[in-house]
Amino acid sequence: MTKEFEAFPFKPYPIQIDFMQACYSACENSNVAVLESPTGTGKSLSLLVGCLTWLRDEAIRSKEVTLDRIREQLLANKGNKPAWVIEHTIKLKREDLENELRLMDERLAAVKEKEASLRKPTKDISSRKKLKIDYDDADNDDEFLPDDNKQNDENDDINADAKAMLEQ
């Protein structure tokens, strides 16, 4: 099966095409797949594109199956309804399903547009002002030195009762 994966953002390598086809095939056949590929070969993107392409195709197939099922139900329960009423009902259902797909495409386009805007640099980094830090400023170092007047006893952190017990 040679499946086209138009959603892939650039020309995929053969290993990525194989990965996407294996993923698509597993979804199509309701199988569990264990897919592996070397580091840096685009597994995450290939997995996403393969699965999402299958979901898109499944939505289109589902629409057609739904319309066929509705047509069969309407024809089976025809009663005294004229043919034009049945066809009009099918047309309305088709339009509803097409609107759902159109809305999904619009949401996808909005996400792609937002992603593209996030990828663009917002400001030129080279025009930023650079901060000058004076590392030779020794005046502030004194606050980090230990106090000279404090007795340097190894038992300073122990409470008075524990100190008395240790002195015995």
N, C-alpha and C positions, 0 to 999 in steps of 0.2 A: 504494500500500500504506500503510495507516494502522496503525502498530504502536504499542502502548502500552509505555511505558518506565517501569515502576513503580519501578525502582531509583533514578531521579533523585531527589535529596534534597529538592527543592522543585518548584514548578510551573515547568516549562521554558518559555522564550520560544519563539516560532515558529522563530527561526533555529536554536535548539538542537534542536528537534524535527526540522527539516529535516536538520541535520547528523547526528543519530543515525540517521535513516531512511536517509540515503545510506550511512553506515557499515554499517548492518545489511544493506542491499541488496548492498553490495559483498562482504560476508562470505558472504551467502546464495548469491550467484552465482559465488563464487570469482573475483572480479574485483579488479584493483588500482584503488584510488581515490586521487585527489589532491583532498583536501578543504582548503578555505581559508575563513577567516572573520576578520573584523576583530578587533583586539586587544580583550581583555576580554569576549568573547562566550561564554566557557566552552567552548573547543575541547577542552581536556584532559578535562574531566569528561564532555562529550558523547561524545567518542571512547571513553572507558572504558565508559560506560553502554551505548552502541550495541554495542560488541564483546562485552561481558559478557552482555548480553541475548541476543545471537545464540548465544553459547556455551551459555547455559542452555537456550535453545530447542533447540539442536542435541543436547544431552544427553538431553532428553526424547524427541526424535524418534529418536535413536539407540537408546534403550531400547525403543521400540516396534518399530523395524526389527529389533533383535536378537531380541526375543521372536517376531516373525513368522518370522524365519529359523530359529530353534530349533524352532518348531512345524512348519515345512515339513520340516526335517531329520528330526524325530522321526516324522512321518507317512510320510515316504519310506522310512525304515528301520524301519518298524513291526514287521515280522516277526510273531511271535505275542504281542506285548505287548498287554495289554488297553488300552482307551481311557483308563481311569482312571489308569493308570501314566503315560501320555503327558501327560495333563492335570495330574497331580501334579508331574511334572518341570517343566512350563511354569510352574506356580504357584511352585515353588521358585526358578526363575530370575527370575521377576518380583519376588519378595520380595528377592532379592539385589540386583537393580538398584534397587529402591525404597530399600533400605537405603543404597546408595551415594549416592543423591540426598539422602536424609535427613541423612547425615553431612556432605555438602557444605553443606546448608542450616544445619546446626548450626555448622559452622566459620564460615560467613558471618555468622550471628547473633552468634557470639563476637567476631568482628572488629568488627562494628558496635557491640557493647556496649563493647569496649575503646576504640574511637574516640570514643564518646560520653563515656566517663569521662575521656579525655585532653582533651576540649574543655571540661570543667568546670574552673573555676578551683580550685586546691587551697587557697589561702589568700587572705584579704582583703588586698590590697596596701596599702590605706590604714592598716591596723593595724601595719604594719612600723615598727620604730624607725628614725629617720633618723640618719645619721652626721653629726656636725659636724666639718668640716675647717677648721683654722685656716690660711688661706693667707698670713697675715702673719708667720709664723714664719720669721725671717731667719737663725736660728742654723744651720740645716741647709744653707743656700745656699753656705757657704764650701767645702764638700767638692766642689762642682762647678766651682769656679774653678781656673784653671791655676796651677801652682806658680810662684812668683816667682823662686826660685833656679835654675831650669832655664834654660839659655841658649836663646833662641829662634832657632835656626839652621834655615835652610830645608833643610839637608842632614842633619837628625837621623835620618831614616829610612834612610839609605844606609850600607852596611857600610864598614868601614875601608879595604879595598882600593879600592873605588869612589871614596871620598873622596880617596885619594892620587892616583888617576888624574885626578880632576877638578882637583886643585891644580896639576898639571903644565902 
